[in-house]
């Protein structure tokens, strides 16, 4: 499914800004706590998948 270019660009910006906000709010991480480390890795992976998805979906211009 194609989306209008403005909608796709907005989704891309939102995905990138969500990742930036997450990184900006990370406090010092207890590297001896595997649960905390896994949680941060899972959150980062989810944010990166959102960025990839936002950039992989076609826009109206690309479909034409």
Buried (B, 14 or more C-beta within 10 A) or exposed (E): EBBEEEEBEEBBEEBBEBBEEBEEEEEEEEEEEEEEEEEBEEEBEEBEEBBEEBEEBEBEEEEE
